[in-house]
Amino acid sequence: MKKILVIYHSQYKGNTTQMAELVAQGCEEVEGVEAALINVNETRVDMGELESCDGLALGTPDYFTYMAGGLKQFFDDAKIAEYGGQAVTGKPYVAFLTHGGGGGAIDSVEKCASSMKFEKVADSLLVQNAPEGDDVEKSIGLGRALGQHVSEGA
């Protein structure tokens, strides 16, 4: 079974949580793939779990054109793990973002992911406010794209 970590920050379990759940749903639509949701506002990511996972979905709200602090803490922890010799780099990933009208925070997510040598497998998805209408299927589709990539071992 392939494992994808859906790592996201959500303060109030609102828009970003909804999107994370949809992305996880898409991942699990792919046979042989399971997704684990980790809200980094509530808990830090275990670096051993990061090391053993097959892919990542990274999500955050846009806070003044930067990612939320919990997701930044994840990147800091991952960088320290890399320096310590853990095999945490090179993971396939997708990114998603909720925002109230900006959306510029996706740049900080992609920059940090690049510094970890994570491999972007689909265009990042930005959703204004809550995922509704087409954004629901796009969120599921984002997870499905990551699940298929991981499943195929590409």
C-alpha atoms as one frame of an Amber mdcrd trajectory, in Angstrom:
protein
   0.000   0.000   0.000   1.337   3.427  -0.989   0.961   6.203   1.592   0.402
   9.888   0.986   0.598  12.433   3.776  -1.845  15.323   3.399  -0.051  17.936
   5.478  -1.987  21.141   5.970  -2.558  24.003   8.393  -6.098  24.861   9.422
  -6.848  27.148  12.326 -10.595  26.602  12.514 -11.165  23.416  10.516 -12.808
  25.447   7.796 -11.901  26.008   4.156  -8.428  24.472   4.215  -9.619  21.400
   6.126 -12.408  20.911   3.593  -9.903  21.114   0.776  -7.484  18.726   2.515
 -10.276  16.179   2.929 -11.179  16.452  -0.772  -7.541  16.022  -1.824  -7.261
  12.965   0.454 -10.453  11.574  -1.078  -8.911  11.904  -4.539  -5.734  10.156
  -3.407  -7.726   7.240  -2.046  -9.725   6.864  -5.259  -6.557   5.321  -6.676
  -6.301   1.613  -5.911  -3.508   0.757  -3.507  -3.164   4.293  -2.126  -4.057
   5.524   1.343  -3.962   9.084   2.639  -3.279  10.329   6.154  -4.464  13.806
   7.122  -2.139  15.795   9.391  -3.229  19.251  10.563   0.063  20.868  11.542
  -1.833  23.428  13.590  -2.603  20.544  15.974   0.467  18.303  15.712   3.909
  18.248  14.158   4.789  15.752  11.453   6.873  12.801  12.602   9.968  12.847
  10.403  10.088   9.042  10.379   6.607   9.081   8.869   7.759  11.644   6.306
  10.750   9.472   5.486   8.577   6.408   4.833   5.734   8.058   2.889   5.410
   7.873  -0.891   4.036  11.353  -1.559   2.819  14.628  -0.064  -0.079  17.006
  -0.477   0.751  20.351   1.147  -1.970  22.840   2.037  -2.305  26.193   3.733
  -4.462  29.261   3.940  -2.927  32.459   2.609  -1.792  34.583   5.545  -0.638
  37.971   4.267   0.819  36.364   1.132   2.714  33.712   3.107   1.990  30.166
   4.196   0.648  29.514   7.695   3.159  29.017  10.505   2.400  25.324  11.017
   3.312  24.460   7.435   6.473  26.575   7.675   7.370  24.638  10.845   6.958
  21.405   8.847   9.459  22.646   6.268  11.881  23.689   9.024  11.592  20.263
  10.682  12.094  18.519   7.335  15.213  20.582   6.608  16.674  19.688  10.024
  15.868  16.006   9.345  17.625  16.278   5.975  20.703  17.762   7.648  20.557
  14.861  10.114  20.763  12.340   7.281  17.119  11.275   7.054  15.799  10.488
   3.565  13.071  13.131   3.500  13.848  14.871   0.192  12.742  14.106  -3.340
   9.112  13.229  -2.527   6.435  13.796  -5.176   4.008  16.497  -4.072   1.063
  18.695  -4.900   0.113  21.952  -3.180  -3.208  23.592  -2.424  -4.168  26.926
  -0.940  -7.278  28.686   0.279  -7.438  32.461   0.263  -9.735  35.405   0.625
  -8.629  37.202  -2.504  -4.847  37.036  -2.629  -3.271  33.669  -3.270   0.354
  34.785  -3.317   1.283  32.416  -0.480   1.536  29.549  -2.947   4.908  30.983
  -4.001   6.342  30.446  -0.512   5.032  26.870  -0.416   6.521  26.029  -3.806
   9.839  27.682  -2.928  10.177  25.662   0.284   9.109  22.466  -1.498  11.759
  23.116  -4.126  14.394  23.580  -1.427  13.491  20.067  -0.195  13.845  18.768
  -3.763  10.176  17.722  -3.687   8.898  16.857  -7.162   5.822  18.830  -8.205
   3.505  16.464 -10.089   0.560  18.788 -10.850  -0.168  22.501 -10.925  -0.935
  23.955  -7.516  -4.600  24.614  -6.809  -5.788  27.919  -5.344  -9.362  28.222
  -4.106 -10.942  31.450  -2.968 -12.858  30.836   0.259 -14.476  27.383   0.608
 -14.210  24.782  -2.160 -17.552  24.782  -3.981 -18.774  23.859  -7.448 -15.883
  23.121  -9.835 -13.358  23.594  -7.035 -14.626  20.430  -5.336 -13.829  18.276
  -8.373 -10.546  20.117  -8.957  -9.506  19.368  -5.357 -10.412  15.694  -5.718
  -8.649  15.648  -9.090  -5.492  17.091  -7.538  -5.399  14.245  -5.034  -6.170
  11.709  -7.740  -3.266  13.005  -9.865  -0.875  12.584  -6.943  -2.300   9.150
  -6.123  -1.857   7.996  -9.717   1.702   9.288  -9.840   2.585   7.516  -6.611
   0.760   4.343  -7.657   2.614   4.156 -10.948   5.931   4.672  -9.184   6.794
   7.390 -11.679
